[in-house]
Amino acid sequence: MPKIKVINTETNETIDLKAGYGANLRKAALYNNAEVYKGLSKFLNCHGHGMCGKCVVEIEPMENVNPRTIFENLHKLKPHQKLGCRVKVYGDITVKTAIVD
């Protein structure tokens, strides 16, 4: 069962959680009361469909998650960033959420 350390860059809050192998990062974080969105995006988002680009996260190491998806390429994210709603967790990771652009 992968361990996930979620660091909210907006509030500096850190939450440690566990998720099943292949779990969706956004769902696991929200289930454990870890915020993936910044500011009002918590309420104004696409609810995990990959369309809005509001759940951008930075993940280390990238080897423990799935490869980039077409949604991440369309949003032109940096190489170390992914959409939280598109991430499948396959190993222990550290995630920075509420990314400031």
C-alpha positions as CSV (number, residue, x, y, z in Angstrom):
1,M,0.0,0.0,0.0
2,P,1.7,3.2,-1.2
3,K,2.4,6.0,1.3
4,I,1.6,9.6,0.1
5,K,2.9,12.7,1.8
6,V,0.8,15.7,0.8
7,I,2.3,19.2,1.3
8,N,-0.1,22.1,0.7
9,T,2.1,25.0,-0.5
10,E,-0.7,27.5,0.2
11,T,-1.1,26.6,3.9
12,N,2.1,24.7,4.6
13,E,0.0,21.8,6.0
14,T,1.4,18.3,5.6
15,I,-0.8,15.2,5.7
16,D,0.5,11.6,5.5
17,L,-1.9,9.0,4.0
18,K,-2.0,5.6,2.4
19,A,-3.8,4.6,-0.8
20,G,-4.3,1.3,-2.6
21,Y,-2.0,0.4,-5.5
22,G,-3.2,2.2,-8.6
23,A,-5.4,4.6,-6.6
24,N,-6.4,8.0,-8.0
25,L,-4.4,10.7,-6.2
26,R,-7.2,13.3,-6.2
27,K,-9.8,10.9,-4.7
28,A,-7.4,9.6,-2.1
29,A,-6.3,13.1,-1.0
30,L,-9.9,14.4,-0.8
31,Y,-11.0,11.3,1.1
32,N,-8.3,12.0,3.7
33,N,-9.1,15.7,3.9
34,A,-5.9,16.7,2.1
35,E,-6.6,19.7,-0.2
36,V,-5.4,19.5,-3.8
37,Y,-6.8,22.8,-5.0
38,K,-5.7,26.4,-4.4
39,G,-8.2,29.1,-3.2
40,L,-11.6,29.1,-4.8
41,S,-10.7,26.3,-7.1
42,K,-11.8,24.0,-4.3
43,F,-15.3,24.9,-5.4
44,L,-14.8,25.9,-9.0
45,N,-13.3,22.8,-10.7
46,C,-14.3,20.0,-13.1
47,H,-14.6,17.4,-10.3
48,G,-11.8,15.2,-11.6
49,H,-12.5,15.1,-15.3
50,G,-9.1,16.6,-16.3
51,M,-10.7,19.6,-18.1
52,C,-10.0,22.6,-15.8
53,G,-6.3,22.1,-14.9
54,K,-6.9,23.4,-11.3
55,C,-5.5,20.3,-9.5
56,V,-1.9,20.7,-10.7
57,V,0.5,18.9,-8.4
58,E,4.3,18.4,-8.2
59,I,5.3,14.8,-7.6
60,E,8.5,13.1,-6.5
61,P,9.5,10.6,-7.6
62,M,7.7,10.5,-10.9
63,E,8.6,6.9,-11.4
64,N,6.0,5.9,-8.8
65,V,3.0,7.3,-10.8
66,N,1.6,6.7,-14.3
67,P,3.0,8.4,-17.4
68,R,1.7,11.7,-18.6
69,T,-1.8,11.7,-20.1
70,I,-3.1,13.7,-23.0
71,F,-4.9,16.0,-20.6
72,E,-1.5,17.0,-19.0
73,N,0.0,17.6,-22.4
74,L,-3.0,19.8,-23.4
75,H,-2.5,21.9,-20.3
76,K,1.2,22.3,-21.1
77,L,2.4,21.3,-17.6
78,K,6.0,21.4,-16.6
79,P,7.8,18.0,-16.7
80,H,7.6,17.5,-12.9
81,Q,3.9,18.4,-12.8
82,K,0.7,16.4,-13.3
83,L,-3.0,16.8,-12.8
84,G,-4.0,15.3,-9.5
85,C,-7.1,13.9,-11.0
86,R,-5.1,11.9,-13.6
87,V,-2.5,10.5,-11.3
88,K,-2.5,6.8,-10.4
89,V,-0.2,5.9,-7.5
90,Y,2.1,2.9,-7.8
91,G,4.6,3.6,-5.0
92,D,5.5,6.0,-2.2
93,I,5.4,9.7,-3.3
94,T,5.6,13.2,-2.0
95,V,3.1,15.6,-3.5
96,K,3.1,19.4,-3.4
97,T,-0.5,20.7,-3.9
98,A,-2.1,24.2,-4.4
99,I,0.7,25.1,-6.8
100,V,1.3,28.9,-7.3
101,D,1.8,29.7,-11.0
